[in-house]
Every structure is written in structure tokens, then in C-alpha cells.
Amino acid sequence: MFSGSYYKLSLTLLLTIVFTFANGQDRSPTNSWKGFEKVGFSVDGHNAYYVKPAHALPGNPWVWRASFPDWHTDMDSILLTKGFFVAYISDDDQYGSPQAMQVWDKLYDYLTTKINLAPKVALEAVSRGALYAYGWAKRNPDKVTCVYAETPVCDIKSWPGGKEKGIGDTALWSQLKAVYHFTEEQAMAYRDNPVDNLEGLASFRVPVLHVIGLEDKLAPPAENSYLFAQRYIAAGGPMSIHPVTIGPQELMGHHFPIDRPDYYADFIFNNSFPVKEPLPYSNYYEKASGLKNFYKAVTTRKMATVTFLGGSITYNPGWRQKVCRYLTERFPDAEFHFIAAGIPSLGSLPHAFRLQRDVLDSGKTDLLFVEAAVNDRANSTDSITQVRALEGIIRHAKKSNPDMDIVMMAFADPDKTGDYNKGIVPAEIANHRLLSYYYDLPFINLGKEVSDKMNHHEFNWDDDFKDLHPAAFGQELYFATIKGLLQDCFDHQPGGLPEPARSLPKPLDKANLQHGKYYNIRNAVYRNGWTITPQWHPSDGLPTREGFVNIPVLSSDTPGAELSLPFKGTAVGIAIVSGSDAGIISYAVDKGEYRNLDMYTQWSAMLHLPWYLLLGSDLKPGNHVLKIRISGQKNKASKGTTCRIVNFLINE
């Protein structure tokens, strides 16, 4: 009997011998592969090639092999004969690591833009190649037609870890940890194996076929393909597993003859042809002057703060985390600080007043993402206020850091789709683009993209997007477009090195809210009927928003109760919590006439909603007084006459 260490060494040598040809350079002439023309080149120092069919099919469909490119190639020969291209890049011993994924991105961009191959590719994976194929497919589910995987490794704990029933490989486990910069504990806790986080890939309904050996001891099906299938099908992805039981089962069941290459080639052919050309992401973003300052921060200073300012679509998990991951993988030597400043229900007006506290007080931001178009429509924010708020955000942010790069974004909702289908540009999107153009900022129009792509029959709202809070499919779509802008800016920096910060142009609207900030409720003057609750929380059981509960609140439910607020500035308002008992206030600025304002919203019966109300704007600079009185009237749907003020809002 062999000792354990001798057995492990023998297995490692056997694997090395078996795959030497597959891992090494192609021994055939450099311009030929099985009788087809082969074109070699290099990507970031990695040897790559693509093989050309004699007669390419329309749209140039292609197959991308991950590892062991000369192992079981009958399918590739069949597909080449039918008109497919075949591509490969050698980044062995990287185990599908983030570094390898960056190389894959570059090969994909080269082959689709320079060689004009199809925008979606079929992936072929053998053994450890699945770590690459699924790593890239999960990052780019929109770019994959299907996945064929043979004896795939779907969990590093199985192989090379050998931490379950698989045999594993001690030396390669150490190599993998070094590549990923993992400790043993981090490797064991890793949660982005091929079997993890499959919702995005499944949302694109990418067909998957695994060919396995039932007695595979290196990649046991139970902890690889079976586990993958269980999770992928549960997420809604189409999946099949084909066991091969004929012929010799070698290398402990990990190697066997491919019994039906025609069948497997048909799987790839039928899912990849005819080629479907999606509308390009570049149609829906404008680079403007790019992101030169941010690029300098991550490549020279190697430190950057990225902030996400928005509503619930920014607050919820999805595209934001994907952008963070992309940036950390694209710039692995940089240290990032990410600020998540999304608060559900809030649009441009609240953003203008909370920018200082929620963003700028946290330090110098290098890259700011701003979204408000969905909530501006939902909150019925008028167009003039939108422009003043958006311009205020831009000018305030740029005043804090003239080198800050800002990306303006307009997300999708059914109202915007309806407008576009009528030939109308939604006002919220027009305003976002107006400010982006005026201040030379990148702009992403996801509202138009969703509308156009649905009309192009790439997906539909009910089955794929599902909600203005996008399902997994919509999150992937948003990220793909944002990633497209980022890559375009990083790969093609206009004008070379960053220029010295330019002074801001003259404001579009002199009444913009660039000096917006919160003003403490303790600045109010009041007597009977108003109280400050130091740690307010609701007593009616309705939910609240994070940041708007267990905080000081100035409130009254007494009709006739009054307060006054002396302030200095050109605009004033209140940030309130509007619940099921929200009432009506009467207010006036200085000696103006009192106006009534209903604080009850269409959502107030469901939660205590943060709600921002502008009570005076375009005031003369200087000192003013805001007066508020609780009305005895109330909305017929409300249960009370309460006003709860979290913060006053002023534009100094």
C-alpha cells in the first residue's frame, strides 16, 4: 500500500502528465489547428488564439474554451465545420481568480470589437476550467449563450481543497490560496464558487449542460454538479446532467470518452445560432469628459472613495455591490472606501439637503453616482425643483472637491416606459441629462435602455424585470451598462492626464440648492402643543425607514399649535415622517399668506415614510422666519392631525 503523502505526490504527477499537452503550447503549426486557420496573439502577456471556420455563420458565433483546449475537441471540430469560431486564452494556475477574470474581459472585448465575433459566447469548461467559465459567466450573464461543462469543479473546497469527499490536492490548494491571497479560513469561507450566487445567471435563463462520471473521485458529482444543479434550478435556470458510463473510466473516474460529441455540439449550436444582436450598452451612456480624476486616484494615489447617492434602487442590494466588486477587481492595488448613501423613497430634493451630512461629512469623495429620476416621478417633484436640486447636488459636491467625478443616472419605471412609447422624453430624464450636459458629466439613461430593449424583444417587464425595484435580471442589466461606461472611460481616457480642476460654470438656475443642509429642530421656537421626543419610534406597529426612527423628532397633533423658525438663506423646508396619522399644516414665510399642505401620502397607511417638503424657495438672501400651524382639517384617509419633523431644511 502507498503511504498518504506518496499517494498525493503520485496523483499530482499523474495529473501533470495527463494534462501536459492540454496546458502547454499548441504543438501544431502556429497558423493551423486541425486543418483550420489559427490566429495567435497576446493579451496582457497571456498567449491567446482564435480558430477561424472555413465559412463563418452569419453573426460570427463562437465557443470559448476554458483550460485544456486540446482535450476532447471533437465538438469544436464539428462546430468549426458548421461555421463557429473557437477561442482560448492561457491563464493557467489562476483558478478563475479575479485577476484571471480581468484578462478574460480583455479577450472578450478584443474578439467582439476588433474581430467582430458575436456579442454572446458559448462557454466550454473541462474540470478546473469551470472555475473560470462560471466565474466569468456570473459576472457577465448577459454575454453567455450557454455553458457546456465536463467533469466540472464547482467548489474549491471539493477540489483542490479536498475538504469534503473529494481527494483534493494539497500542493494545488496552497497554490490556489496564494493566487486568491486567502488564508485557510478565508478559503473555507469563500462564497463565490460556481455553486454560489447563481441568481443572476439563472435570471438570463442561460442553458447549462454538465457531462459527468458517476464515480468521479476528483470532482465528486454530489459536491459539484449535483449541488450546482440543485441551486441553479431552484433559482430558475435551465440545467441538465449527462452521465457517461461507457468506455474506460480513468483517473479515478475523472476521465472518460465523450460518447456523443454531435449531441453536445448541437446543444451549443442550437443555443447560440441564429445570433441575436442585443442593442449595445454604449447607446445608453455618454462619457462626456470621462473619469480622469478618479482614474488617477486609483492608479496613482491608489486610494479612492466611491459614493452612491440615491433612493431604494441604490439602497437595495444588487447593482451597487456589483460595481464595488468590479472596481476592486479592476484596480486590485487600490484601497477603496465605499459610501452607501441610498435611502428608500428619496429623490433629488432630499438628496440636495442631505448631501452634506450623509456624504460630504464622511470625507473626500472621488467618484459619486447620483440617481433620483424614479422617486422624482413617484414623489411628484416638479420640474423646476428637480433642476434646482440636481444642480445644487452637483455644485455642492464640486465645491467640496473640484476633482470629484460624478456619474448621473436615470433608472427605469413603467411611467418612463410609457412616455418613451408615446415618443415623449420623460421630464426627469431630460432634467438629469440637461445637468449632465451642462456640467460635462457622464450620464447613463437606463430608463430609455429598458424601454428600447423591451421593444427590441430582448426581455419583458413582467417575466424578467418585474418591478421598478429590479429583480436579479434588472440588477444585472443595470450593472452591465454601468460597467460598460466605466470600462469605456478607463480604457479610453480622453485627453490623456487629468487637467487642473476647472471653475464651475455660471449656474443654470440662480435658485439652485447648492448650499442645502439640515437645520436642527432645536432651532425652532414654540410653546404649548409641540414637543421633542429624543428617541422617537412608532406606537402603531407600522414599519419605518432606517435613519428615521429612534432619533429626535419635533411633533404636534394639536390643532392650532404653532412654531416659528428663524433662518438665513434662500430656501426652507421640512423633512418629516409621514405615517397613518399625518395631518395638514398651514405655513407661511415672513409676512406671506398661509398655505395649507397635506402631509399624508399614498404610502402613509403602510409605513412611516420619510417625506421632504419645500416650503419656500428663491427667497431673497438674508434672514427669514418660517411659521407652521397644525390645521384642524385632515386627509379623509388619515387617522390624525400629526406633524413629525425630523429636520428643517435650509439653503443658506
C-alpha positions in Angstrom: 0.0 0.0 0.0 1.2 3.5 -0.8 1.6 6.0 2.1 -0.8 9.0 2.1 1.9 11.5 1.1 3.3 9.2 -1.6 -0.2 8.7 -3.0 -0.8 12.5 -3.1 2.5 13.1 -4.9 1.8 10.3 -7.4 -1.7 11.8 -8.1 -0.2 15.2 -8.7 2.4 13.8 -11.1 -0.3 11.9 -12.9 -2.5 14.9 -13.3 0.5 16.9 -14.6 1.4 14.2 -17.2 -2.2 13.8 -18.3 -2.7 17.5 -18.9 0.7 18.5 -20.1 -0.4 18.7 -23.7 -3.5 20.5 -22.8 -1.7 23.1 -20.7 1.2 23.6 -22.9 1.6 25.5 -26.1 -0.2 24.1 -29.2 2.3 21.8 -30.8 0.7 22.2 -34.2 1.8 24.9 -36.6 1.1 28.3 -35.3 -1.3 29.1 -38.1 -3.3 25.9 -38.1 -5.5 23.9 -35.8 -7.0 20.6 -37.1 -6.9 22.0 -40.6 -8.5 25.3 -39.7 -6.7 28.7 -39.7 -5.5 29.7 -36.2 -4.6 33.2 -35.3 -2.3 33.7 -32.3 -1.9 36.9 -30.2 -1.2 38.0 -26.7 -3.4 39.7 -24.0 -1.6 41.2 -21.0 1.2 38.7 -21.6 -1.1 35.7 -21.9 -1.0 33.6 -25.1 -4.3 33.5 -26.8 -5.7 32.4 -30.1 -8.9 32.0 -32.1 -9.6 29.5 -34.8 -11.5 30.5 -37.9 -14.1 28.4 -39.7 -13.8 28.0 -43.4 -17.2 29.6 -43.8 -18.4 31.6 -40.8 -22.1 31.6 -40.0 -23.9 35.0 -40.0 -23.1 36.9 -36.9 -19.9 35.0 -36.2 -21.0 32.7 -33.3 -18.1 31.4 -31.2 -17.1 29.0 -28.5 -14.7 29.9 -25.7 -12.7 27.1 -24.1 -11.6 27.4 -20.5 -8.4 25.4 -19.8 -7.2 22.2 -21.5 -8.0 23.5 -25.0 -6.9 20.3 -26.7 -8.8 17.9 -24.6 -11.9 16.2 -26.1 -12.0 18.6 -29.1 -14.5 16.6 -31.3 -17.2 19.1 -30.5 -15.0 22.0 -31.5 -14.2 20.4 -34.8 -17.9 19.9 -35.5 -18.7 23.5 -34.6 -15.9 24.8 -36.7 -17.1 22.8 -39.7 -20.6 24.3 -39.1 -19.2 27.9 -39.1 -18.3 28.7 -35.4 -15.1 30.3 -34.2 -13.2 28.8 -31.3 -11.2 30.9 -28.9 -8.8 30.2 -26.0 -6.5 32.1 -23.7 -3.8 30.6 -21.4 -4.1 31.9 -17.9 -3.5 28.5 -16.2 -3.0 28.1 -12.5 -5.2 31.1 -11.8 -8.2 29.1 -10.7 -10.7 31.6 -12.1 -9.4 34.3 -9.8 -10.4 38.0 -10.1 -7.1 38.6 -11.9 -8.0 36.0 -14.5 -11.4 37.5 -14.9 -9.9 40.8 -15.9 -7.8 39.0 -18.6 -11.0 37.3 -19.8 -12.8 40.7 -20.0 -10.0 42.0 -22.2 -10.0 38.9 -24.5 -13.8 39.2 -24.9 -13.6 42.9 -25.7 -10.9 42.3 -28.3 -12.7 39.4 -30.0 -16.1 41.2 -30.1 -14.9 44.7 -31.1 -11.8 44.0 -33.2 -12.7 40.6 -34.7 -16.4 41.2 -34.7 -17.4 37.9 -33.1 -20.9 37.6 -31.7 -21.8 39.6 -28.6 -22.7 36.4 -26.8 -20.4 33.3 -26.5 -20.8 29.7 -25.6 -18.5 28.6 -22.8 -16.8 25.2 -22.7 -15.3 24.1 -19.4 -13.3 21.0 -18.5 -12.5 20.1 -14.9 -11.0 23.2 -13.2 -12.0 25.2 -16.2 -15.4 25.5 -14.6 -13.9 27.9 -12.1 -13.0 30.3 -15.0 -16.2 29.7 -17.0 -18.6 30.2 -14.2 -16.6 33.0 -12.6 -16.9 34.9 -15.9 -20.4 33.8 -16.7 -21.7 35.0 -13.3 -20.0 38.4 -13.8 -21.4 38.6 -17.4 -24.6 36.6 -17.7 -25.8 38.9 -20.5 -22.9 37.8 -22.7 -23.3 34.0 -22.5 -25.4 31.8 -24.7 -24.9 28.5 -22.8 -22.4 26.6 -20.7 -21.1 23.1 -21.5 -19.0 21.7 -18.6 -17.3 18.3 -18.5 -16.4 16.8 -15.0 -16.6 20.4 -13.7 -15.1 21.6 -10.4 -17.9 23.7 -8.9 -16.5 24.3 -5.4 -12.9 24.9 -4.4 -13.5 23.1 -1.1 -14.1 19.9 -3.1 -11.1 20.4 -5.4 -8.3 21.2 -4.8 -9.3 21.6 -1.2 -10.3 18.0 -0.6 -12.3 19.2 2.4 -15.3 17.1 1.7 -15.4 13.7 0.0 -13.1 14.7 -2.9 -9.5 13.6 -2.8 -8.1 17.2 -3.4 -4.5 18.2 -3.9 -2.6 19.7 -1.1 0.0 21.5 -3.3 -2.6 23.0 -5.6 -4.8 24.0 -2.7 -1.8 26.0 -1.4 -1.3 27.5 -4.9 -5.0 28.5 -5.1 -4.8 30.2 -1.7 -1.7 32.1 -2.8 -3.4 33.2 -6.1 -6.5 34.4 -4.2 -4.5 35.8 -1.3 -6.6 33.6 1.0 -5.8 32.3 4.5 -7.1 28.8 5.2 -10.1 30.3 7.0 -10.9 32.7 4.1 -10.7 29.9 1.5 -13.1 27.8 3.5 -15.4 30.7 3.9 -15.3 31.7 0.3 -18.8 32.2 -1.1 -18.4 32.8 -4.8 -17.7 29.3 -6.0 -19.6 28.2 -9.2 -22.3 26.8 -6.9 -22.8 30.2 -5.2 -24.7 33.3 -6.3 -26.4 31.8 -9.3 -29.5 34.1 -9.4 -28.1 36.5 -12.0 -27.1 33.7 -14.4 -30.4 32.0 -13.9 -32.3 35.2 -14.5 -30.9 35.2 -18.0 -32.0 31.6 -18.4 -28.6 30.5 -19.6 -28.8 26.8 -20.5 -26.3 24.6 -18.7 -25.2 21.0 -19.5 -22.8 19.0 -17.4 -21.2 15.8 -18.5 -20.0 13.7 -15.6 -18.6 10.4 -14.5 -20.8 8.9 -11.7 -17.7 7.6 -9.9 -15.5 10.7 -10.2 -13.3 10.9 -7.2 -11.6 14.1 -8.1 -14.8 16.2 -8.7 -17.4 14.1 -7.0 -20.8 14.9 -8.5 -22.6 15.2 -5.1 -20.4 18.2 -4.1 -20.0 19.7 -7.6 -22.5 19.1 -10.4 -25.4 17.9 -8.3 -25.1 20.8 -5.8 -24.8 23.2 -8.8 -27.9 21.8 -10.4 -29.9 21.9 -7.2 -29.2 25.6 -6.7 -29.3 26.6 -10.3 -32.7 25.0 -10.9 -34.0 26.5 -7.7 -33.0 29.9 -9.0 -34.9 29.3 -12.2 -32.0 28.3 -14.5 -32.3 25.5 -17.2 -30.0 22.6 -16.4 -29.3 19.0 -17.4 -26.7 16.5 -16.4 -25.5 13.7 -18.6 -23.6 10.8 -17.1 -21.1 8.9 -19.2 -20.9 5.2 -18.2 -19.4 3.7 -21.4 -15.7 3.1 -22.1 -12.8 3.3 -19.7 -13.3 5.4 -16.6 -9.8 6.6 -15.9 -8.1 8.9 -13.4 -10.5 7.7 -10.7 -13.5 8.4 -12.8 -12.5 11.9 -13.9 -11.6 10.9 -17.4 -13.9 9.0 -19.9 -14.6 9.1 -23.6 -17.1 11.6 -24.9 -19.8 9.4 -26.2 -22.0 11.8 -28.2 -20.0 14.8 -29.5 -22.6 15.5 -32.1 -25.3 15.8 -29.5 -23.2 18.2 -27.3 -22.2 20.2 -30.3 -25.9 20.6 -31.2 -26.5 21.8 -27.6 -24.1 24.7 -28.3 -25.2 25.3 -31.8 -28.9 25.5 -31.0 -28.4 27.8 -28.1 -26.0 30.1 -30.0 -27.4 30.3 -33.5 -29.0 32.3 -35.1 -27.0 35.1 -33.4 -29.2 37.6 -31.6 -27.8 41.1 -31.6 -28.8 43.0 -28.5 -28.9 46.7 -28.6 -25.4 47.9 -27.4 -24.9 49.3 -24.0 -23.0 52.2 -25.5 -26.3 53.5 -26.9 -27.3 54.4 -23.4 -24.4 56.3 -21.8 -22.5 59.4 -22.6 -18.9 59.6 -21.4 -18.6 63.4 -21.5 -15.2 64.3 -20.2 -14.7 60.8 -18.7 -13.5 59.8 -15.2 -9.9 61.0 -15.4 -9.6 62.2 -11.9 -11.0 59.1 -10.4 -8.7 57.0 -12.7 -5.7 59.0 -11.4 -6.8 58.4 -7.8 -6.9 54.6 -8.2 -3.8 54.2 -10.4 -1.5 56.9 -8.9 -2.7 57.6 -5.3 -4.1 54.1 -5.1 -6.8 55.3 -2.8 -10.4 56.3 -3.6 -13.8 56.9 -2.1 -16.8 56.0 -4.1 -20.3 57.2 -3.0 -23.7 56.0 -4.2 -26.4 58.6 -3.6 -29.9 57.6 -4.4 -33.2 56.0 -3.4 -34.3 52.5 -2.8 -32.8 51.2 -6.1 -29.4 52.3 -4.8 -30.2 51.2 -1.2 -31.2 47.7 -2.1 -28.6 45.0 -2.8 -27.8 44.5 -6.5 -26.0 46.7 -9.0 -24.2 48.8 -6.3 -22.4 45.7 -4.9 -21.5 44.6 -8.4 -20.0 48.0 -9.2 -18.0 47.8 -5.9 -16.7 44.4 -6.8 -15.8 45.4 -10.3 -13.8 48.3 -9.1 -11.9 46.3 -6.6 -11.1 43.7 -9.1 -10.2 46.1 -11.9 -7.9 48.0 -9.5 -6.6 45.4 -7.1 -3.8 47.6 -5.8 -6.1 50.4 -4.8 -7.7 50.9 -1.4 -11.4 51.7 -1.7 -13.9 53.3 0.7 -17.5 52.8 -0.4 -20.3 55.0 1.0 -23.8 53.6 0.6 -26.0 56.7 0.8 -29.1 55.3 -0.7 -32.3 55.9 1.3 -35.6 54.5 0.0 -38.3 56.9 -1.2 -35.9 59.9 -1.6 -35.3 61.8 -4.8 -33.4 64.9 -5.9 -34.9 67.3 -3.4 -33.9 65.3 -0.3 -30.5 64.5 -1.8 -29.7 68.2 -2.1 -30.3 68.8 1.6 -28.8 65.6 3.0 -25.7 65.6 0.8 -23.6 67.4 3.4 -24.4 65.1 6.3 -24.8 61.8 4.5 -21.9 62.1 2.1 -19.5 65.0 2.4 -19.1 64.8 6.2 -17.8 61.3 5.6 -14.7 62.6 3.8 -13.5 63.4 0.3 -15.4 61.6 -2.4 -13.6 60.8 -5.7 -16.5 59.3 -7.6 -20.1 60.0 -7.0 -23.1 58.1 -8.5 -26.4 60.0 -8.4 -29.8 58.7 -9.1 -33.2 60.3 -8.4 -35.4 60.0 -11.6 -37.6 57.2 -10.3 -38.5 58.9 -7.0 -38.8 62.3 -8.6 -41.7 60.9 -10.6 -43.2 59.0 -7.7 -42.9 61.9 -5.4 -44.4 64.4 -7.9 -41.4 66.7 -7.7 -42.0 69.5 -10.1 -39.5 70.0 -13.0 -38.1 73.3 -11.7 -37.4 71.9 -8.3 -35.7 68.9 -9.9 -33.3 71.1 -11.8 -32.6 73.3 -8.8 -32.0 70.2 -6.6 -29.8 68.3 -9.2 -27.8 71.4 -9.9 -27.4 72.0 -6.2 -26.1 68.5 -5.7 -23.5 68.9 -8.5 -22.3 72.3 -7.4 -22.2 71.4 -3.7 -20.2 68.2 -4.5 -17.8 70.0 -6.8 -17.3 72.8 -4.3 -16.3 70.2 -1.7 -13.9 68.5 -4.1 -13.3 70.1 -7.5 -11.7 66.9 -8.7 -14.7 64.8 -7.9 -16.1 62.8 -10.9 -19.8 62.5 -10.9 -22.0 60.0 -12.9 -25.6 60.9 -13.3 -28.0 58.0 -13.8 -31.7 57.8 -14.6 -33.3 54.5 -13.8 -36.5 52.9 -15.3 -40.1 52.7 -14.2 -43.4 51.9 -16.0 -44.2 55.6 -16.3 -41.0 56.4 -18.2 -41.5 53.4 -20.5 -45.0 54.7 -21.2 -43.6 58.1 -22.0 -41.0 56.7 -24.4 -43.6 54.6 -26.1 -45.6 57.8 -26.8 -42.5 59.5 -28.2 -42.0 61.6 -25.1 -38.7 62.1 -23.2 -39.6 61.8 -19.5 -39.1 65.1 -17.7 -37.0 63.5 -15.0 -34.6 62.0 -17.6 -34.5 65.3 -19.6 -33.5 67.1 -16.4 -30.8 64.6 -15.5 -29.3 64.8 -19.0 -29.6 68.6 -19.0 -27.5 69.0 -15.9 -25.1 66.2 -17.1 -24.5 68.0 -20.4 -24.2 71.5 -18.9 -21.6 70.3 -16.3 -19.9 67.8 -18.7 -20.6 64.8 -16.6 -21.1 61.1 -17.7 -24.8 60.2 -18.0 -26.5 56.8 -18.1 -30.0 56.6 -19.4 -31.3 53.2 -18.1 -34.9 54.3 -18.4 -34.5 54.5 -22.2 -32.5 51.4 -22.3 -35.1 49.3 -20.6 -37.8 50.7 -22.9 -35.8 50.2 -26.1 -34.7 46.7 -25.2 -38.2 45.6 -24.4 -39.4 46.9 -27.7 -36.5 45.0 -29.3 -37.9 41.9 -27.7 -34.8 41.2 -25.6 -36.9 40.7 -22.4 -40.2 41.9 -20.9 -41.2 43.6 -17.7 -43.4 41.0 -16.1 -41.2 38.0 -16.6 -37.7 39.5 -16.4 -37.5 43.0 -14.9 -40.6 42.5 -12.7 -40.5 45.8 -10.8 -39.1 49.2 -10.7 -37.0 47.7 -7.9 -35.4 45.4 -10.4 -35.3 41.6 -9.9 -32.0 39.8 -10.5 -32.3 40.3 -14.2 -32.7 44.1 -14.0 -29.8 44.4 -11.5 -27.6 42.6 -13.9 -28.7 44.8 -16.8 -28.1 47.9 -14.8 -24.7 46.8 -13.8 -23.7 45.7 -17.3 -24.5 49.2 -18.6 -22.7 50.9 -15.8 -19.7 48.6 -16.2 -19.8 49.5 -19.9 -19.4 53.2 -19.1 -16.7 52.5 -16.6 -14.7 50.3 -18.9 -15.1 52.7 -21.8 -13.8 55.6 -19.6 -10.9 53.6 -18.1 -9.8 52.1 -21.4 -10.1 55.3 -23.4 -9.2 58.2 -21.1 -9.9 61.3 -23.3 -7.2 63.8 -23.5 -4.6 61.9 -21.5 -3.7 63.1 -18.0 -6.3 64.9 -15.8 -6.5 68.6 -16.3 -6.4 71.1 -13.4 -9.8 71.4 -11.9 -11.9 73.9 -13.8 -14.1 76.5 -12.1 -17.8 75.8 -12.2 -19.8 77.5 -14.9 -22.4 80.1 -14.2 -25.5 78.4 -12.6 -28.3 77.4 -14.9 -30.7 78.5 -12.1 -29.6 81.0 -9.5 -32.1 79.5 -7.1 -30.3 76.1 -7.2 -29.9 74.3 -3.8 -26.1 74.1 -3.7 -26.0 75.3 -0.1 -28.7 72.9 1.1 -28.3 71.3 4.5 -30.2 70.1 7.5 -31.1 72.6 10.2 -31.6 71.2 13.7 -35.2 71.0 15.1 -34.0 72.7 18.3 -33.7 76.0 16.3 -37.5 76.2 16.3 -39.3 78.5 18.7 -42.6 77.0 20.1 -44.7 76.8 23.2 -47.6 74.6 24.0 -48.6 71.8 21.7 -45.1 70.9 20.3 -42.7 68.5 21.9 -39.3 66.9 21.1 -39.2 63.2 21.6 -35.5 62.2 22.0 -35.8 58.7 20.6 -39.0 58.6 18.6 -40.4 55.3 17.4 -44.0 54.5 16.3 -46.6 53.1 18.5 -48.9 51.8 15.8 -46.8 48.9 14.6 -46.1 50.3 11.1 -42.6 49.9 9.7 -40.1 52.7 9.4 -37.1 53.6 7.3 -33.6 53.2 8.5 -32.3 56.6 9.9 -35.8 57.9 10.6 -36.5 56.0 13.8 -35.0 56.2 17.3 -34.0 59.8 16.6 -35.1 63.2 17.9 -38.4 64.3 16.4 -40.3 67.6 16.9 -44.0 66.8 16.8 -47.5 68.0 17.4 -51.0 66.7 16.9 -52.8 69.7 18.4 -54.8 71.8 16.0 -53.8 75.4 16.3 -50.3 74.6 17.8 -47.7 76.9 16.2 -44.0 77.2 15.8 -41.6 79.6 14.1 -38.2 79.1 12.7 -35.7 82.0 12.2 -33.3 81.1 9.5 -30.9 82.6 7.0 -31.0 81.5 3.4 -32.9 81.3 0.1 -34.9 78.2 0.7 -36.6 76.4 3.6 -38.5 73.2 4.1 -39.1 70.3 6.5 -38.1 66.6 6.5 -41.0 64.7 8.2 -42.1 61.2 9.0 -45.5 60.7 7.4 -47.4 57.9 8.9 -51.0 56.8 9.1 -51.9 59.8 11.3 -50.2 62.5 9.2 -52.2 65.7 9.2 -52.3 69.1 7.4 -50.2 72.1 8.2 -50.6 75.8 7.4 -47.4 77.6 6.7 -46.0 81.0 5.7 -42.6 82.5 5.2 -42.1 86.0 6.6 -45.3 88.0 6.1 -46.6 85.8 3.2 -50.0 84.3 3.1 -50.6 81.0 4.9 -50.9 78.0 2.7 -52.2 74.5 3.5 -50.2 71.4 2.9 -51.4 67.8 3.3 -48.6 65.7 4.7 -50.5 62.4 4.2 -49.1 60.4 1.2 -50.4 57.4 -0.8 -47.9 55.2 1.2 -48.6 56.6 4.7 -51.1 53.9 5.6 -48.3 51.3 5.1 -45.3 52.8 6.8 -43.8 55.9 8.5 -42.4 57.4 5.3 -39.6 60.0 5.2 -41.0 62.9 3.3 -39.3 66.2 2.3 -41.4 69.3 1.7 -40.1 72.5 0.3 -42.0 75.4 1.9 -40.1 78.4 0.4 -37.7 78.8 -2.4 -36.0 81.5 -4.5 -36.1 83.8 -1.4 -34.0 86.9 -1.2 -30.7 86.2 0.6 -30.8 87.1 4.2 -32.9 86.5 7.3 -36.3 85.0 7.3 -38.9 83.3 9.5 -40.9 80.2 8.7 -44.2 79.8 10.6 -46.1 76.5 10.8 -49.5 75.8 12.4 -51.3 72.5 12.8 -54.6 72.5 11.0 -57.8 71.1 12.4 -58.5 69.6 9.0 -57.1 66.3 7.8 -57.0 63.9 4.9 -60.0 61.7 4.9 -57.7 58.6 4.9 -55.6 59.8 7.8 -56.1 58.8 11.4 -54.9 62.0 12.9 -53.6 65.5 12.6 -49.9 64.9 13.4 -46.8 66.6 12.1 -43.5 65.0 12.9 -40.4 67.0 11.9 -37.1 65.2 11.8 -35.1 68.1 10.3 -35.6 71.5 9.0 -34.1 72.2 5.5 -32.4 75.4 4.6 -30.3 76.6 1.6 -28.0 79.2 3.1 
